[in-house]
């Protein structure tokens, strides 16, 4: 798929040119250039692509709890492990993680309905990344908070 046309940023003091690369498998969407959704446009930077998948305040935490558990977690279990997240945000983040193929959602035909979340094989590949972030945070962030 060829790159989309270059754009010049007008909001910065020094305008720069950049090229947009569409993600393969996406469809043309009316208003494509108006929305400029990060989910539809690929970057040449792998870190930026990773942050599109797991960026934000809660996605890494959700993945952390799902990856460190031996059994699938239900919504309530995730909510109890993350008391500061709202129900709405947790629902939204789980839907995005499911859409991006990092988490699978299994619904059981019971009354009341039981829904369990597990990391997909693709999501499990993030375990070493999250462990490295955890290790770095334990050395640098928690120590720094203790000093202040």
Number of C-alpha atoms within 10 A of each C-alpha: 8 7 12 13 10 12 12 12 12 10 8 8 7 8 11 12 10 13 14 17 17 19 15 10 8 10 10 9 9 8 8 12 9 7 10 11 10 14 13 19 17 19 17 10 8 10 10 14 16 10 12 15 19 22 12 11 10 17 17 18 16 21 23 18 18 22 22 11 12 9 11 18 19 16 16 12 12 17 17 10 12 15 9 9 15 11 13 8 11 18 14 12 18 21 15 16 22 18 12 16 15 21 24 20 18 13 11 11 9 8 6 7 8 12 16 16 19 23 26 16 12 11 20 18 13 18 16 10 12 16 13 12 13 13 12 12 13 12 11 10 12 11 11 11 8 7 6 5
